[in-house]
Amino acid sequence: MKWLIVLMLALMAGCSSSPKKESAISPEIEARVASWNQLIDNGKRWSDKRRLQAANDFVNQLVFVDDIKHWRQQDYWATPLQTIVSGGGDCEDFSLAKYFTLTGMGMDQDKLRLTYVKALELNQAHMVVSYYETPKAVPLVLDNLNTRILPATQRDDLYPVYSFNGAGLWLNKRNHDSDFIDNSERISLWQNLLKSMDVEAADSRTMICRYQYYDLPAAEARTRCP
C-alpha cells in the first residue's frame, strides 16, 4: 500500500502545478521585433533627418524576396510586422515598412508618400518612399535599389508615376511636381493592408507567432501558436 500512497502523492504534485510554457516565438524573431520597436521608440526624440536614415538602414538590412516566392501570391502588400517577422519582402514591403516606421516615430504623414516609379535600368515597376520637407520641396527618396537617401533630382534612374499616403493619391510628373487626383481609398491593396494592421494591433503576440510560419498554410500556422 505504501507504494500506492507515494504514487498518488506524486500524481497530485504533478497536477498542482504546470510547467512554465515557453514562448512559441523564436528568439531570433523576438530580438528582431524588439529592435524594431526600440527603433520606433527612440525615433520619437530624433530629427527628421535621423529618422529617415535609421528607418531606411533598418529595413534595407532585410532580404529582398519576390512576392510569388515569399507569399505565394503575384502581388501582395505585407504589413510592416509581417515583413519584420519574416525577415524579408519586395520593394513594396520594404517601402511600407519604412513608411509606417517613420509615422510610428511621429513623423507627419503629410511629409511622406509611397511612390510608384519605373526603375529604368530594370525596366520594371518599383516602389519607394518620398519625403517632402515642405509641400513644394523636391522629395528625398528612400529606396532599396540605391540605399543612399538622395533628392529625386539625383535619381535619374527612376521615373515617377503616382504616389499616395493615408490622405490622398497624386499623379506625379517628371519635374517632381504632382497633381492631387483622389483619396487613397480606391487602392484596394492599401485598404486591405490597413485592415490587417488593425487585426495585428488587437493581438500582436499571436500574429507574430503565426507570421513566423508564413511559409505554411494559415490553418497549420494557427495550430503552432497558443
C-alpha positions as CSV (number, residue, x, y, z in Angstrom):
1,M,0.0,0.0,0.0
2,K,2.9,2.3,0.7
3,W,3.9,2.4,-3.0
4,L,0.3,3.3,-3.9
5,I,0.3,6.3,-1.5
6,V,3.6,7.5,-2.9
7,L,2.3,7.2,-6.4
8,M,-0.9,9.2,-5.6
9,L,1.1,11.9,-3.9
10,A,3.4,12.2,-6.9
11,L,0.4,12.4,-9.2
12,M,-1.2,15.1,-7.1
13,A,2.0,17.1,-7.0
14,G,2.1,16.9,-10.8
15,C,-1.4,18.2,-11.1
16,S,-0.9,21.0,-8.6
17,S,1.4,23.0,-10.9
18,S,2.1,23.0,-14.6
19,P,5.5,23.6,-16.2
20,K,6.1,27.2,-17.4
21,K,5.1,27.4,-21.1
22,E,7.9,28.6,-23.3
23,S,7.3,31.3,-25.9
24,A,6.2,30.0,-29.3
25,I,8.1,32.8,-30.9
26,S,11.7,32.1,-31.8
27,P,14.5,34.1,-30.0
28,E,15.7,35.5,-33.3
29,I,12.3,36.9,-34.2
30,E,11.8,38.2,-30.7
31,A,15.0,40.1,-31.0
32,R,14.3,41.5,-34.4
33,V,10.8,42.7,-33.4
34,A,12.2,44.2,-30.2
35,S,14.9,46.0,-32.1
36,W,12.3,47.5,-34.5
37,N,10.0,48.6,-31.6
38,Q,13.1,50.1,-29.8
39,L,14.0,52.0,-33.0
40,I,10.5,53.4,-33.3
41,D,10.5,54.4,-29.6
42,N,13.9,56.1,-29.9
43,G,12.9,57.8,-33.1
44,K,10.2,59.8,-31.3
45,R,13.0,62.0,-30.0
46,W,15.0,62.4,-33.2
47,S,15.1,64.9,-36.0
48,D,13.5,64.0,-39.3
49,K,16.9,63.5,-40.9
50,R,18.0,61.0,-38.3
51,R,14.6,59.2,-38.5
52,L,14.9,58.8,-42.3
53,Q,18.4,57.4,-42.2
54,A,17.6,55.0,-39.3
55,A,14.4,53.7,-40.9
56,N,16.0,53.3,-44.3
57,D,19.0,51.4,-42.9
58,F,17.0,49.1,-40.6
59,V,14.6,47.9,-43.3
60,N,17.2,47.7,-46.0
61,Q,19.1,45.1,-44.0
62,L,16.3,42.6,-44.6
63,V,16.4,40.1,-47.5
64,F,14.7,41.0,-50.9
65,V,12.3,38.3,-51.9
66,D,9.7,38.4,-54.7
67,D,6.0,38.1,-53.7
68,I,5.5,34.9,-55.6
69,K,8.3,33.1,-53.7
70,H,7.7,34.8,-50.3
71,W,3.9,34.9,-50.1
72,R,3.0,32.6,-53.0
73,Q,0.9,35.5,-54.5
74,Q,1.5,37.5,-57.6
75,D,1.1,40.8,-55.8
76,Y,0.9,41.1,-52.0
77,W,1.4,44.0,-49.7
78,A,2.7,42.7,-46.4
79,T,2.2,44.6,-43.2
80,P,5.4,46.0,-41.6
81,L,5.1,43.4,-38.9
82,Q,4.9,40.6,-41.4
83,T,8.0,42.0,-43.2
84,I,10.0,42.3,-40.0
85,V,9.0,38.8,-38.7
86,S,9.5,37.0,-42.0
87,G,12.9,38.8,-42.4
88,G,12.2,39.9,-46.0
89,G,10.0,41.2,-48.7
90,D,9.9,43.0,-52.0
91,C,10.2,46.7,-52.8
92,E,6.6,47.4,-51.8
93,D,7.0,45.6,-48.5
94,F,10.3,47.5,-47.8
95,S,8.6,50.8,-48.6
96,L,5.5,50.1,-46.5
97,A,7.8,49.1,-43.5
98,K,9.8,52.3,-43.8
99,Y,6.6,54.5,-44.1
100,F,5.0,53.0,-41.0
101,T,8.2,53.0,-39.1
102,L,8.5,56.7,-39.7
103,T,4.9,57.5,-38.9
104,G,5.3,55.4,-35.8
105,M,8.2,57.6,-34.8
106,G,5.9,60.6,-35.0
107,M,6.6,61.9,-38.5
108,D,3.7,63.7,-40.1
109,Q,2.2,61.6,-42.9
110,D,1.8,64.7,-44.9
111,K,5.6,64.7,-45.3
112,L,5.6,61.1,-46.6
113,R,4.3,59.4,-49.7
114,L,4.6,55.9,-51.1
115,T,5.7,56.5,-54.7
116,Y,5.3,54.1,-57.6
117,V,8.1,54.7,-60.1
118,K,9.5,52.9,-63.1
119,A,13.0,51.7,-62.4
120,L,14.5,52.5,-65.8
121,E,17.6,50.3,-65.6
122,L,15.5,47.3,-64.6
123,N,12.6,48.3,-66.9
124,Q,10.0,47.4,-64.2
125,A,7.7,48.9,-61.7
126,H,9.2,49.8,-58.3
127,M,8.1,51.5,-55.1
128,V,10.0,54.0,-52.9
129,V,9.2,56.3,-50.0
130,S,9.3,60.0,-50.8
131,Y,9.9,62.6,-48.0
132,Y,8.8,66.2,-48.5
133,E,10.3,68.6,-46.0
134,T,7.7,71.1,-47.3
135,P,4.7,70.5,-49.7
136,K,6.6,72.0,-52.7
137,A,10.1,70.7,-51.9
138,V,11.9,68.2,-54.1
139,P,11.4,65.0,-52.2
140,L,14.1,62.8,-50.8
141,V,14.0,59.2,-51.9
142,L,14.2,56.2,-49.6
143,D,15.0,53.1,-51.7
144,N,16.4,49.6,-51.6
145,L,18.0,49.7,-55.0
146,N,20.2,52.7,-54.1
147,T,20.4,52.8,-50.3
148,R,21.7,56.4,-50.2
149,I,18.9,58.9,-49.4
150,L,19.1,61.3,-52.3
151,P,16.9,64.1,-53.7
152,A,14.6,62.9,-56.5
153,T,16.5,65.2,-58.9
154,Q,19.5,62.9,-58.4
155,R,17.6,59.7,-59.2
156,D,17.5,59.8,-63.0
157,D,17.1,56.0,-62.9
158,L,13.6,56.4,-61.5
159,Y,10.6,57.7,-63.5
160,P,7.8,58.8,-61.1
161,V,4.2,57.6,-61.9
162,Y,1.9,58.2,-58.9
163,S,2.1,58.5,-55.1
164,F,-0.2,58.2,-52.2
165,N,-0.5,58.2,-48.4
166,G,-3.3,57.9,-45.9
167,A,-4.7,61.3,-47.1
168,G,-4.7,61.1,-50.8
169,L,-3.5,59.9,-54.2
170,W,-1.3,62.0,-56.6
171,L,-0.3,61.8,-60.2
172,N,3.4,62.5,-60.3
173,K,5.3,64.4,-63.0
174,R,8.9,64.1,-64.3
175,N,9.7,67.6,-62.9
176,H,8.7,66.2,-59.4
177,D,5.5,68.2,-59.2
178,S,2.3,66.3,-58.7
179,D,-1.5,66.7,-59.1
180,F,-4.0,65.5,-56.4
181,I,-6.5,63.2,-58.1
182,D,-8.3,61.3,-55.4
183,N,-8.2,59.8,-51.9
184,S,-6.3,56.6,-51.3
185,E,-9.5,54.6,-50.6
186,R,-9.6,53.5,-54.2
187,I,-6.3,51.5,-53.7
188,S,-7.7,48.1,-52.5
189,L,-4.3,46.7,-51.5
190,W,-3.8,49.7,-49.3
191,Q,-7.2,49.3,-47.6
192,N,-6.6,45.5,-47.1
193,L,-3.2,46.4,-45.5
194,L,-4.8,48.8,-43.0
195,K,-7.4,46.2,-42.0
196,S,-4.7,43.6,-41.4
197,M,-2.8,46.1,-39.2
198,D,-5.9,46.7,-37.2
199,V,-6.2,42.9,-36.6
200,E,-2.5,42.8,-35.6
201,A,-3.0,45.6,-33.1
202,A,-5.6,43.6,-31.2
203,D,-3.3,40.7,-30.6
204,S,0.2,41.3,-31.8
205,R,1.9,38.4,-29.9
206,T,-0.4,35.8,-31.6
207,M,0.1,37.4,-35.0
208,I,3.9,37.5,-34.6
209,C,3.8,33.8,-33.8
210,R,1.7,33.0,-36.8
211,Y,3.8,35.2,-39.1
212,Q,6.9,33.2,-38.4
213,Y,5.2,30.3,-40.1
214,Y,4.4,32.4,-43.2
215,D,5.6,29.6,-45.4
216,L,2.9,27.2,-44.0
217,P,-0.8,27.2,-44.7
218,A,-2.6,29.6,-42.3
219,A,-4.6,26.7,-40.6
220,E,-1.4,24.9,-39.8
221,A,0.3,28.1,-38.5
222,R,-2.6,28.6,-36.1
223,T,-2.0,25.2,-34.6
224,R,1.6,26.0,-33.7
225,C,0.6,29.2,-31.7
226,P,-1.2,29.4,-28.4
